[in-house]
Amino acid sequence: MSGVCQTLMMIVVLSCGIVKVQSKTKENKELLIGGLFPMSGDGWSGGQACLPATQMALKDVNNRQDLLPGYTLKLSVKNSECQPGLGLHKMYELLYKQDTKIVLLSGCSLVSTFVAQAAHMWNLIVLSYGSSSPALSNRDRFPTFFRTHPSATINNPTRVKMFQQWGWKRIATIQQTEEVFTSTVQDLEERLKDSGIEIAVRANFLTDPEHAVRTLKRQDARIIVGVFYETMARKVMCQAYKLKLYGKKYVWFLIGWYPDNWYMQSESDVNCTVDEMKVVLEGHMTTEALVLYKEKNVTETGLTASKFTERLNKALNVSDPTRIVGYVEAPLAYDAIWALAFALNRSINSLKLKSMSIDDFVYSNQQIAEDIYSSVNRTKFLGVSGPVSFTAQGDRISWTQIEQMTGGVYKKIAFYDYSHDVLEWNSTNPVRWIDGRPPQDSTIIQTELLLIDQTLYITMSTLAVLGILCGVIALCYTTRLMGSVLWDLNTLCVVGFIVCLLCVFMSGLDGRYLNKDHLLVVCQIKAWTLCVGFTLAYGSLFSKITVVYRMNTKKKKSLKQELSTLQLAAIVGFLLLVDLVILVTWHLVNTQYIITDSFALENPQNSLQDIKRQPIQQHCTSENLHIWIGLIFSYKGLLLIIGVLFSYDTRRADQQPFEDGRFIRMAIYNVAVLSFITAPVMLIINGQQNATFTFLSAAIILSSIISIGLICLPKILRLHSSSKNASNESLHLMTACNNQQYKQLQQQNDKLKEEIKQKENILHMLRDFKPSKTTDGNLESTAEL
């Protein structure tokens, strides 16, 4: 019922159009003020509480005998509905359909923006009681604008101070796409940047905040500054409830000029209950200019802050006046009238010294307008909203207050004096955190360098040591058989495999043992070692199988020519030269460097804190890495394929210059198969340090030990057998000679045996021969003899 009475009262006031206040005397002259009050509409309708406060101020000013002697202030009221177009229309009505106005009074920022841009063309001062847009601080656009409502940017130093107080370095913002909020966020960003604080997430919306709130959730926003009108605030916080963007991990900072019960208003497009809104808003904070003087002493208006509140509540005549829109800003409206009264009083006196009168003011009188401007600019007094004064940009200089909602009730927890950079905490209402401590500004990311398992490294290193020992033992035995180039190639092959085994140790060295600089050196050495070791080992096998292949495809060439030292060494030397050219060019053109790769965040086990584990991995790389790796793989892969083809073609060859030809082919197959399997798998599992190390090490160890065994073990067994059986010299001779020499000796032996057999037959015939006499007494021999 009280709400209906209040509405009727407002209608009567607006229908009259003019609010008249009792004059000091009947002979006083009237100074007309044009007032634009947002009494209704979809925007901020703060005129519902600000207009009664203005009426109170007019009454109090006009009752002061020492203020504005001979004059009475009178207010003409129009409803702007917080709509810019309508506000301009109402301004024209005030200017042209009624008597001359000496000052314009405006409310919300949207209307003030357009009114203040145009008012200076009529030489009118505009004083606003409810405009907070930072854009209005631009003196070029708004040359005659003042406001008792502090700029929205006055909250930004307070926010920055609190962020610094609690050590927050990462902030998120969500704003409604309006000039007042856009400029506020821009100013906040500049201040945060100067303080070393980052705005990590920026979200904005026009009418539907759902996508913007989802962006906050997706980007892990924790400390969130929201700037939007009251109706949008309900939509934003309802969406935050649905996305669980609340609780001990989050802190919301909202605008403080909403009514205390703003979240309880029901709307068709906000499908959250009051209880749900209380849950999502629990612990959130608001920052707002101090709009009600916090001390108990009497102000220059003749009232204490509590007395003003008492009178305002009586004038509103409702059970809960805090629910009236504009109730928070009512002290600012009250002090706006007093600021005009003090300024006009000063102008009246200063104009008298110039032989001028404020009665002579018309819209074209710039001199009087400049005097009024100067008087307003110098106005300074203590009002019910606190100390009132203006900057050169027309902004109100004011303290700010910080409130926190606990249990559905706003409580003042601190005050901030920007001019002296003093943050004053309220000991009776300390800050309350859901978790007992301020939340983190983001999830704590604990980087964890992925290292090769130490047990795995020791195991593979032990196997590599065994492989190296096998190679050294093989070299010791085989050097006893050296005497031709064939065994030199076997020695070179074994040395190559030992060099490859050294790569196992280098592959397992990581950040646990080396810093980045040393790790880079090891990476470069490993690349050279693996390439050279592979070339020495496989190149020796490749040269020997090439000799076998040529002997069986070019039979006219002599064995001596095929086995020349120069040809065998040239093959290995040429392959080493190719390695040298590629590796040197790679190092000079695209030098290697260490990079750190990050992987998906993981939840640590048995941790109640807001912590995520960030696995990282260090490895060597370079520009055009795939090109260089592809070049090396291509030419070595081609050698492997050719070696396999030569081995297959010579599997049944007639001429075998090496007694270990079958084992050479097996060694080539062994190296080729493991290489063809390892290379592509390594590219696939590159990001898995343990799997990569295991696969590479296993391939090197297996291929090396098996190949060393195939090349040296048969000879070692023969050497061991010959040392025990000294009588088997022919076998030792056959082992020392090649197959071709053995065949020649066998043929010569067979030929000698045949000649010996023929001579033995002749001797046998001579022994069996008996001579006989003829008639003439001579001996007669047989025709055969």
ChimeraX attribute file (.defattr): number of C-alpha atoms within 10 A of each C-alpha:
attribute: neighborCount
match mode: 1-to-1
recipient: residues
	/A:1	7
	/A:2	12
	/A:3	14
	/A:4	10
	/A:5	13
	/A:6	16
	/A:7	13
	/A:8	12
	/A:9	13
	/A:10	16
	/A:11	13
	/A:12	11
	/A:13	16
	/A:14	17
	/A:15	11
	/A:16	12
	/A:17	16
	/A:18	18
	/A:19	14
	/A:20	16
	/A:21	18
	/A:22	14
	/A:23	19
	/A:24	18
	/A:25	12
	/A:26	9
	/A:27	10
	/A:28	14
	/A:29	17
	/A:30	15
	/A:31	19
	/A:32	19
	/A:33	22
	/A:34	26
	/A:35	29
	/A:36	29
	/A:37	27
	/A:38	28
	/A:39	26
	/A:40	17
	/A:41	12
	/A:42	10
	/A:43	16
	/A:44	24
	/A:45	22
	/A:46	25
	/A:47	32
	/A:48	22
	/A:49	26
	/A:50	29
	/A:51	23
	/A:52	21
	/A:53	28
	/A:54	24
	/A:55	20
	/A:56	19
	/A:57	22
	/A:58	23
	/A:59	17
	/A:60	18
	/A:61	25
	/A:62	22
	/A:63	16
	/A:64	13
	/A:65	10
	/A:66	10
	/A:67	16
	/A:68	25
	/A:69	15
	/A:70	15
	/A:71	19
	/A:72	26
	/A:73	23
	/A:74	24
	/A:75	24
	/A:76	22
	/A:77	23
	/A:78	26
	/A:79	22
	/A:80	27
	/A:81	24
	/A:82	27
	/A:83	22
	/A:84	18
	/A:85	15
	/A:86	15
	/A:87	26
	/A:88	20
	/A:89	14
	/A:90	19
	/A:91	25
	/A:92	13
	/A:93	13
	/A:94	22
	/A:95	16
	/A:96	10
	/A:97	9
	/A:98	13
	/A:99	13
	/A:100	16
	/A:101	23
	/A:102	24
	/A:103	22
	/A:104	25
	/A:105	26
	/A:106	31
	/A:107	33
	/A:108	27
	/A:109	24
	/A:110	22
	/A:111	24
	/A:112	33
	/A:113	21
	/A:114	17
	/A:115	26
	/A:116	25
	/A:117	18
	/A:118	19
	/A:119	22
	/A:120	19
	/A:121	12
	/A:122	16
	/A:123	24
	/A:124	26
	/A:125	25
	/A:126	26
	/A:127	28
	/A:128	26
	/A:129	30
	/A:130	31
	/A:131	25
	/A:132	28
	/A:133	24
	/A:134	23
	/A:135	20
	/A:136	26
	/A:137	21
	/A:138	12
	/A:139	14
	/A:140	10
	/A:141	16
	/A:142	24
	/A:143	22
	/A:144	26
	/A:145	28
	/A:146	29
	/A:147	31
	/A:148	30
	/A:149	29
	/A:150	29
	/A:151	26
	/A:152	24
	/A:153	24
	/A:154	24
	/A:155	25
	/A:156	23
	/A:157	19
	/A:158	25
	/A:159	21
	/A:160	17
	/A:161	19
	/A:162	15
	/A:163	19
	/A:164	15
	/A:165	10
	/A:166	13
	/A:167	14
	/A:168	19
	/A:169	18
	/A:170	20
	/A:171	21
	/A:172	21
	/A:173	23
	/A:174	23
	/A:175	25
	/A:176	23
	/A:177	15
	/A:178	17
	/A:179	15
	/A:180	24
	/A:181	24
	/A:182	19
	/A:183	17
	/A:184	23
	/A:185	24
	/A:186	13
	/A:187	18
	/A:188	23
	/A:189	19
	/A:190	14
	/A:191	17
	/A:192	23
	/A:193	12
	/A:194	10
	/A:195	14
	/A:196	10
	/A:197	19
	/A:198	16
	/A:199	20
	/A:200	15
	/A:201	19
	/A:202	18
	/A:203	18
	/A:204	22
	/A:205	18
	/A:206	12
	/A:207	10
	/A:208	14
	/A:209	23
	/A:210	17
	/A:211	13
	/A:212	21
	/A:213	23
	/A:214	16
	/A:215	17
	/A:216	23
	/A:217	16
	/A:218	10
	/A:219	14
	/A:220	17
	/A:221	25
	/A:222	25
	/A:223	24
	/A:224	23
	/A:225	22
	/A:226	23
	/A:227	25
	/A:228	22
	/A:229	17
	/A:230	18
	/A:231	17
	/A:232	19
	/A:233	21
	/A:234	23
	/A:235	21
	/A:236	23
	/A:237	26
	/A:238	25
	/A:239	24
	/A:240	21
	/A:241	19
	/A:242	14
	/A:243	14
	/A:244	12
	/A:245	24
	/A:246	20
	/A:247	18
	/A:248	17
	/A:249	19
	/A:250	22
	/A:251	24
	/A:252	22
	/A:253	20
	/A:254	21
	/A:255	19
	/A:256	22
	/A:257	20
	/A:258	23
	/A:259	18
	/A:260	17
	/A:261	13
	/A:262	17
	/A:263	24
	/A:264	16
	/A:265	12
	/A:266	13
	/A:267	11
	/A:268	6
	/A:269	8
	/A:270	16
	/A:271	13
	/A:272	20
	/A:273	14
	/A:274	14
	/A:275	12
	/A:276	15
	/A:277	19
	/A:278	19
	/A:279	15
	/A:280	21
	/A:281	25
	/A:282	23
	/A:283	26
	/A:284	20
	/A:285	23
	/A:286	23
	/A:287	25
	/A:288	25
	/A:289	28
	/A:290	25
	/A:291	27
	/A:292	22
	/A:293	20
	/A:294	14
	/A:295	12
	/A:296	11
	/A:297	13
	/A:298	16
	/A:299	18
	/A:300	13
	/A:301	19
	/A:302	16
	/A:303	17
	/A:304	21
	/A:305	22
	/A:306	17
	/A:307	14
	/A:308	22
	/A:309	19
	/A:310	11
	/A:311	15
	/A:312	20
	/A:313	19
	/A:314	12
	/A:315	16
	/A:316	22
	/A:317	14
	/A:318	17
	/A:319	12
	/A:320	10
	/A:321	19
	/A:322	18
	/A:323	18
	/A:324	21
	/A:325	22
	/A:326	27
	/A:327	26
	/A:328	24
	/A:329	28
	/A:330	29
	/A:331	30
	/A:332	30
	/A:333	34
	/A:334	27
	/A:335	27
	/A:336	27
	/A:337	26
	/A:338	24
	/A:339	26
	/A:340	22
	/A:341	22
	/A:342	20
	/A:343	22
	/A:344	24
	/A:345	19
	/A:346	20
	/A:347	24
	/A:348	21
	/A:349	14
	/A:350	17
	/A:351	16
	/A:352	11
	/A:353	10
	/A:354	8
	/A:355	7
	/A:356	15
	/A:357	15
	/A:358	20
	/A:359	13
	/A:360	8
	/A:361	17
	/A:362	16
	/A:363	17
	/A:364	12
	/A:365	13
	/A:366	16
	/A:367	13
	/A:368	23
	/A:369	24
	/A:370	16
	/A:371	19
	/A:372	28
	/A:373	22
	/A:374	14
	/A:375	21
	/A:376	25
	/A:377	21
	/A:378	16
	/A:379	18
	/A:380	15
	/A:381	17
	/A:382	18
	/A:383	26
	/A:384	30
	/A:385	28
	/A:386	22
	/A:387	20
	/A:388	22
	/A:389	20
	/A:390	19
	/A:391	12
	/A:392	11
	/A:393	18
	/A:394	24
	/A:395	22
	/A:396	21
	/A:397	22
	/A:398	25
	/A:399	24
	/A:400	23
	/A:401	24
	/A:402	27
	/A:403	23
	/A:404	26
	/A:405	20
	/A:406	18
	/A:407	12
	/A:408	18
	/A:409	13
	/A:410	19
	/A:411	19
	/A:412	20
	/A:413	20
	/A:414	19
	/A:415	22
	/A:416	25
	/A:417	17
	/A:418	18
	/A:419	9
	/A:420	7
	/A:421	11
	/A:422	13
	/A:423	19
	/A:424	13
	/A:425	16
	/A:426	14
	/A:427	10
	/A:428	9
	/A:429	13
	/A:430	13
	/A:431	21
	/A:432	15
	/A:433	17
	/A:434	14
	/A:435	10
	/A:436	9
	/A:437	11
	/A:438	17
	/A:439	21
	/A:440	20
	/A:441	22
	/A:442	20
	/A:443	16
	/A:444	13
	/A:445	14
	/A:446	14
	/A:447	14
	/A:448	12
	/A:449	17
	/A:450	19
	/A:451	19
	/A:452	21
	/A:453	13
	/A:454	12
	/A:455	9
	/A:456	14
	/A:457	20
	/A:458	13
	/A:459	13
	/A:460	20
	/A:461	22
	/A:462	14
	/A:463	19
	/A:464	26
	/A:465	18
	/A:466	15
	/A:467	23
	/A:468	24
	/A:469	14
	/A:470	19
	/A:471	24
	/A:472	16
	/A:473	13
	/A:474	21
	/A:475	20
	/A:476	13
	/A:477	17
	/A:478	20
	/A:479	13
	/A:480	11
	/A:481	14
	/A:482	13
	/A:483	10
	/A:484	10
	/A:485	15
	/A:486	16
	/A:487	17
	/A:488	18
	/A:489	22
	/A:490	24
	/A:491	25
	/A:492	20
	/A:493	26
	/A:494	30
	/A:495	20
	/A:496	25
	/A:497	28
	/A:498	28
	/A:499	21
	/A:500	28
	/A:501	28
	/A:502	21
	/A:503	24
	/A:504	27
	/A:505	18
	/A:506	17
	/A:507	19
	/A:508	25
	/A:509	17
	/A:510	22
	/A:511	17
	/A:512	12
	/A:513	10
	/A:514	12
	/A:515	10
	/A:516	16
	/A:517	10
	/A:518	13
	/A:519	21
	/A:520	18
	/A:521	13
	/A:522	19
	/A:523	21
	/A:524	16
	/A:525	13
	/A:526	19
	/A:527	13
	/A:528	17
	/A:529	19
	/A:530	20
	/A:531	19
	/A:532	22
	/A:533	24
	/A:534	23
	/A:535	27
	/A:536	27
	/A:537	27
	/A:538	28
	/A:539	29
	/A:540	27
	/A:541	24
	/A:542	25
	/A:543	19
	/A:544	23
	/A:545	25
	/A:546	19
	/A:547	21
	/A:548	24
	/A:549	22
	/A:550	14
	/A:551	23
	/A:552	17
	/A:553	12
	/A:554	10
	/A:555	10
	/A:556	8
	/A:557	12
	/A:558	10
	/A:559	14
	/A:560	8
	/A:561	11
	/A:562	17
	/A:563	18
	/A:564	12
	/A:565	15
	/A:566	10
	/A:567	14
	/A:568	21
	/A:569	16
	/A:570	12
	/A:571	17
	/A:572	21
	/A:573	16
	/A:574	13
	/A:575	18
	/A:576	18
	/A:577	14
	/A:578	13
	/A:579	19
	/A:580	15
	/A:581	10
	/A:582	13
	/A:583	18
	/A:584	13
	/A:585	13
	/A:586	19
	/A:587	12
	/A:588	9
	/A:589	12
	/A:590	15
	/A:591	14
	/A:592	18
	/A:593	17
	/A:594	15
	/A:595	14
	/A:596	11
	/A:597	12
	/A:598	15
	/A:599	12
	/A:600	9
	/A:601	15
	/A:602	13
	/A:603	11
	/A:604	14
	/A:605	8
	/A:606	6
	/A:607	9
	/A:608	7
	/A:609	9
	/A:610	14
	/A:611	17
	/A:612	18
	/A:613	18
	/A:614	19
	/A:615	18
	/A:616	18
	/A:617	19
	/A:618	19
	/A:619	18
	/A:620	17
	/A:621	16
	/A:622	16
	/A:623	13
	/A:624	12
	/A:625	15
	/A:626	11
	/A:627	11
	/A:628	17
	/A:629	11
	/A:630	13
	/A:631	13
	/A:632	17
	/A:633	15
	/A:634	12
	/A:635	14
	/A:636	21
	/A:637	17
	/A:638	12
	/A:639	18
	/A:640	22
	/A:641	16
	/A:642	15
	/A:643	25
	/A:644	21
	/A:645	14
	/A:646	20
	/A:647	25
	/A:648	14
	/A:649	13
	/A:650	22
	/A:651	14
	/A:652	11
	/A:653	15
	/A:654	10
	/A:655	15
	/A:656	21
	/A:657	18
	/A:658	17
	/A:659	14
	/A:660	14
	/A:661	20
	/A:662	16
	/A:663	18
	/A:664	22
	/A:665	23
	/A:666	17
	/A:667	22
	/A:668	22
	/A:669	21
	/A:670	18
	/A:671	22
	/A:672	21
	/A:673	14
	/A:674	16
	/A:675	20
	/A:676	14
	/A:677	12
	/A:678	18
	/A:679	15
	/A:680	11
	/A:681	15
	/A:682	16
	/A:683	10
	/A:684	10
	/A:685	14
	/A:686	14
	/A:687	17
	/A:688	14
	/A:689	18
	/A:690	18
	/A:691	15
	/A:692	21
	/A:693	22
	/A:694	19
	/A:695	17
	/A:696	19
	/A:697	25
	/A:698	18
	/A:699	19
	/A:700	26
	/A:701	27
	/A:702	18
	/A:703	24
	/A:704	30
	/A:705	22
	/A:706	16
	/A:707	27
	/A:708	26
	/A:709	19
	/A:710	19
	/A:711	25
	/A:712	23
	/A:713	17
	/A:714	13
	/A:715	19
	/A:716	20
	/A:717	11
	/A:718	13
	/A:719	17
	/A:720	12
	/A:721	13
	/A:722	15
	/A:723	11
	/A:724	9
	/A:725	10
	/A:726	10
	/A:727	10
	/A:728	12
	/A:729	11
	/A:730	9
	/A:731	13
	/A:732	17
	/A:733	11
	/A:734	12
	/A:735	15
	/A:736	12
	/A:737	13
	/A:738	14
	/A:739	15
	/A:740	13
	/A:741	11
	/A:742	13
	/A:743	11
	/A:744	11
	/A:745	11
	/A:746	12
	/A:747	12
	/A:748	11
	/A:749	11
	/A:750	12
	/A:751	12
	/A:752	11
	/A:753	11
	/A:754	12
	/A:755	10
	/A:756	11
	/A:757	11
	/A:758	11
	/A:759	10
	/A:760	12
	/A:761	11
	/A:762	10
	/A:763	10
	/A:764	11
	/A:765	9
	/A:766	11
	/A:767	9
	/A:768	7
	/A:769	10
	/A:770	7
	/A:771	8
	/A:772	10
	/A:773	10
	/A:774	8
	/A:775	6
	/A:776	6
	/A:777	8
	/A:778	9
	/A:779	10
	/A:780	10
	/A:781	12
	/A:782	8
	/A:783	5
	/A:784	4
	/A:785	6
